[in-house]
């Protein structure tokens, strides 16, 4: 999933792509609620569809 400048994900507005690799893509974005810059990581769809990976993600939260 590639995002472009200006794309909104909830309260976040994407400002730039910072990098990509095997674990996904990382974007610089602006948190419009807290008025600060953040990094957003977008995982590949294969990761989100894998129940084992999702179970590990739940443990980290």
PASEBA-1860 file (N, C-alpha, C; in nm, 3 decimals):
! residues 61
1> XXXXXXXX> 0.085/-0.118/0.000/0.000/0.000/0.000/0.089/0.123/0.000 ~ 0.098/0.191/-0.110/0.177/0.314/-0.116/0.086/0.433/-0.089 ~ 0.135/0.523/-0.006/0.060/0.643/0.028/0.128/0.764/-0.035 ~ 0.052/0.864/-0.067/0.108/0.985/-0.127/0.092/1.103/-0.033 ~ 0.170/1.206/-0.059/0.163/1.330/0.020/0.018/1.378/0.026 ~ -0.028/1.408/0.147/-0.164/1.458/0.164/-0.267/1.352/0.199 ~ -0.230/1.223/0.184/-0.322/1.116/0.221/-0.350/1.123/0.370 ~ -0.477/1.105/0.409/-0.513/1.108/0.550/-0.550/0.969/0.598
9> XXXXXXXX> -0.496/0.932/0.713/-0.530/0.808/0.783/-0.574/0.850/0.922 ~ -0.704/0.861/0.940/-0.755/0.909/1.068/-0.707/1.051/1.094 ~ -0.638/1.070/1.206/-0.589/1.204/1.243/-0.454/1.237/1.181 ~ -0.397/1.142/1.105/-0.263/1.160/1.049/-0.269/1.200/0.903 ~ -0.184/1.295/0.864/-0.173/1.338/0.726/-0.031/1.308/0.679 ~ -0.019/1.225/0.577/0.112/1.184/0.526/0.180/1.303/0.459 ~ 0.310/1.321/0.494/0.387/1.430/0.435/0.500/1.380/0.345 ~ 0.552/1.258/0.372/0.661/1.206/0.289/0.683/1.058/0.318
17> XXXXXXXX> 0.739/0.989/0.220/0.781/0.850/0.241/0.926/0.854/0.289 ~ 0.955/0.785/0.399/1.092/0.789/0.452/1.171/0.664/0.416 ~ 1.104/0.552/0.396/1.178/0.431/0.362/1.087/0.312/0.343 ~ 1.149/0.201/0.300/1.074/0.077/0.283/1.169/-0.040/0.294 ~ 1.114/-0.154/0.329/1.193/-0.275/0.342/1.103/-0.396/0.351 ~ 1.158/-0.505/0.399/1.083/-0.630/0.408/0.967/-0.625/0.505 ~ 0.972/-0.535/0.602/0.866/-0.527/0.703/0.761/-0.422/0.670 ~ 0.776/-0.351/0.560/0.674/-0.254/0.522/0.732/-0.122/0.477
25> XXXXXXXX> 0.647/-0.022/0.472/0.686/0.113/0.431/0.669/0.207/0.548 ~ 0.759/0.306/0.558/0.754/0.403/0.667/0.734/0.542/0.609 ~ 0.640/0.614/0.668/0.605/0.748/0.621/0.618/0.850/0.732 ~ 0.657/0.970/0.696/0.648/1.083/0.788/0.507/1.137/0.774 ~ 0.445/1.167/0.886/0.308/1.218/0.884/0.293/1.323/0.993 ~ 0.185/1.394/0.987/0.156/1.497/1.089/0.030/1.457/1.165 ~ 0.044/1.451/1.296/-0.070/1.424/1.385/-0.146/1.556/1.397 ~ -0.264/1.564/1.337/-0.339/1.690/1.335/-0.405/1.722/1.468
33> XXXXXXXX> -0.416/1.623/1.556/-0.475/1.648/1.688/-0.371/1.707/1.785 ~ -0.253/1.644/1.787/-0.148/1.688/1.880/-0.050/1.785/1.816 ~ -0.069/1.816/1.688/0.015/1.910/1.614/0.163/1.875/1.625 ~ 0.196/1.750/1.587/0.337/1.707/1.588/0.359/1.606/1.477 ~ 0.486/1.594/1.437/0.522/1.498/1.334/0.542/1.361/1.396 ~ 0.504/1.258/1.321/0.515/1.119/1.366/0.562/1.034/1.249 ~ 0.599/0.910/1.281/0.631/0.812/1.177/0.521/0.707/1.176 ~ 0.476/0.669/1.058/0.375/0.565/1.042/0.437/0.449/0.965
41> XXXXXXXX> 0.417/0.328/1.014/0.465/0.209/0.944/0.344/0.134/0.890 ~ 0.346/0.107/0.762/0.238/0.033/0.696/0.292/-0.105/0.663 ~ 0.231/-0.207/0.721/0.276/-0.344/0.699/0.219/-0.401/0.569 ~ 0.293/-0.493/0.508/0.239/-0.559/0.388/0.112/-0.636/0.422 ~ 0.023/-0.648/0.326/-0.105/-0.716/0.348/-0.085/-0.859/0.395 ~ 0.019/-0.925/0.348/0.046/-1.064/0.389/0.067/-1.073/0.540 ~ 0.124/-0.970/0.600/0.146/-0.970/0.745/0.014/-0.958/0.818 ~ -0.073/-0.873/0.772/-0.199/-0.849/0.843/-0.296/-0.965/0.825
49> XXXXXXXX> -0.278/-1.046/0.721/-0.367/-1.159/0.696/-0.321/-1.286/0.769 ~ -0.199/-1.285/0.826/-0.144/-1.403/0.892/-0.184/-1.404/1.040 ~ -0.267/-1.500/1.082/-0.316/-1.504/1.221/-0.203/-1.514/1.325 ~ -0.094/-1.584/1.292/0.017/-1.595/1.386/0.085/-1.460/1.408 ~ 0.105/-1.386/1.301/0.166/-1.253/1.315/0.073/-1.159/1.392 ~ -0.057/-1.168/1.365/-0.152/-1.082/1.437/-0.155/-1.115/1.585 ~ -0.141/-1.243/1.621/-0.139/-1.283/1.762/-0.017/-1.224/1.831 ~ 0.099/-1.223/1.765/0.219/-1.164/1.822/0.201/-1.014/1.841
57> XXXXX> 0.137/-0.949/1.744/0.113/-0.805/1.752/0.025/-0.773/1.872 ~ -0.075/-0.856/1.900/-0.164/-0.834/2.015/-0.086/-0.840/2.146 ~ 0.014/-0.927/2.153/0.096/-0.940/2.275/0.178/-0.815/2.301 ~ 0.217/-0.745/2.194/0.301/-0.627/2.209/0.223/-0.503/2.250 ~ 0.094/-0.506/2.235/0.015/-0.385/2.266/-0.014/-0.371/2.412
END
